[in-house]
Amino acid sequence: MKIYESVMNNAEFKHTIKYWCTSWCKIGLNDVDFGWGKPVWIGVCWSTRTSMTRNLITLIENSCDGVEAWIVLSEEEMAVLEHDQEFLAFAAPNPGIFISN
């Protein structure tokens, strides 16, 4: 939070568009067991109502040894990204949840 506040309050960066990226990979979320077994899928819930969660990319390991990228952008920016052929060569926007046995 201190880094976020520092960047947001820095006059040099005050009028720039900021993109945030975080990785939840390798922190063991797929191994957490609260008594009913390990999760079959992990997701993220963000709101675009606050500047802290706008322009955010969160990387999360899935159960198939892959990585999901949860991306929060404005509708206009997301529309551009969803039609970017270079991006689509590596991504499957809004895929179904694949659960391995």
For each residue, the residues with C-beta under 8 A, 3 or more apart:
1: 4 5
2: 5 6
3: 6 7
4: 1 7 8 20 52
5: 1 2 8 9
6: 2 3 9 10
7: 3 4 10 13 18
8: 4 5 13 14 18 51
9: 5 6 14
10: 6 7 13 14
11: 14
12:
13: 7 8 10 16 18
14: 8 9 10 11
15:
16: 13
17: 55
18: 7 8 13 55
19: 55 56 57
20: 4 55 56 57
21: 56 57 58 59
22: 56 57 58 59
23: 26 58 59
24: 27 29 42 58 59 60 61
25: 59 60 61 67
26: 23 61
27: 24
28: 31 32
29: 24 32 39 42 60 61
30: 38 39 42 61 63
31: 28 38
32: 28 29 38 39
33: 36 37 38
34:
35:
36: 33
37: 33
38: 30 31 32 33
39: 29 30 32 42
40: 63 99
41: 62 63 97 99
42: 24 29 30 39 60 61 62
43: 60 70
44: 58 60 70
45:
46: 53 56 58 70 72
47: 50 53
48: 53 54 72 74
49: 53
50: 47 53 54
51: 8 54
52: 4
53: 46 47 48 49 50 56 72
54: 48 50 51 72 73 74
55: 17 18 19 20 72 73 77
56: 19 20 21 22 46 53 70 71 72
57: 19 20 21 22 69 70 71 72
58: 21 22 23 24 44 46 69 70
59: 21 22 23 24 25 67 68 69 70
60: 24 25 29 42 43 44 67 68 70
61: 24 25 26 29 30 42 65 66 67 68
62: 41 42 65 66 67 68 98
63: 30 40 41 98 99 100
64: 98 100
65: 61 62
66: 61 62
67: 25 59 60 61 62
68: 59 60 61 62
69: 57 58 59 91
70: 43 44 46 56 57 58 59 60
71: 56 57 78 81
72: 46 48 53 54 55 56 57
73: 54 55 77 78 81
74: 48 54 77 78
75: 78 79
76: 79 80
77: 55 73 74 80 81
78: 71 73 74 75 81 82
79: 75 76 82 83
80: 76 77 83 84
81: 71 73 77 78 84 87
82: 78 79 88 93
83: 79 80 88
84: 80 81 87 88
85: 88 89
86: 89 90
87: 81 84 90 91
88: 82 83 84 85 91 93
89: 85 86
90: 86 87
91: 69 87 88
92: 95
93: 82 88
94:
95: 92 98
96:
97: 41
98: 62 63 64 95
99: 40 41 63
100: 63 64
101:
